[in-house]
């Protein structure tokens, strides 16, 4: 499905009430292509998932509790067992 101006407008209207005047509390990177922003706003706490996957990119409000999976990813290649 193409991400055209109609879908962009609908996405903005849906997220606008939750994200206007919201404060980012924490940032997670659950995988290589995704960033999860935990925020606190006028409507309460929430999560915004930003995914830059080449085939499955998306922006969505989510209730999933995703954890950081890329902890010390840069050091893994440096350690020789």
WOCOR-V822524 format. One record per residue. N is the residue number from 1. SS is DSSP state (H for helix, E for strand, - for the rest). BURIAL is I if it has 9 or more other C-alpha atoms within 8 Angstrom, else O. Layout:
N | SS | BURIAL
N | SS | BURIAL
This chain:
1 | - | O
2 | - | O
3 | - | O
4 | - | O
5 | H | O
6 | H | O
7 | H | O
8 | H | I
9 | H | O
10 | H | O
11 | H | O
12 | H | O
13 | H | O
14 | H | O
15 | H | I
16 | H | O
17 | H | O
18 | H | I
19 | H | O
20 | - | O
21 | - | O
22 | - | I
23 | E | O
24 | E | I
25 | E | O
26 | E | O
27 | E | I
28 | E | I
29 | E | I
30 | E | I
31 | E | I
32 | - | O
33 | - | O
34 | E | I
35 | E | I
36 | E | I
37 | E | I
38 | E | I
39 | E | I
40 | E | I
41 | E | I
42 | - | O
43 | - | O
44 | E | O
45 | E | O
46 | E | I
47 | E | I
48 | E | I
49 | E | I
50 | E | I
51 | E | I
52 | - | I
53 | - | I
54 | - | O
55 | - | O
56 | - | O
57 | - | I
58 | E | I
59 | E | O
60 | E | O
61 | E | I
62 | E | O
63 | - | O
64 | - | O
65 | - | O
66 | - | O
67 | - | O
68 | - | I
69 | - | O
70 | - | I
71 | - | O
72 | - | O
73 | H | O
74 | H | O
75 | H | O
76 | H | O
77 | - | O
78 | - | O
79 | - | O
80 | - | O
81 | - | O
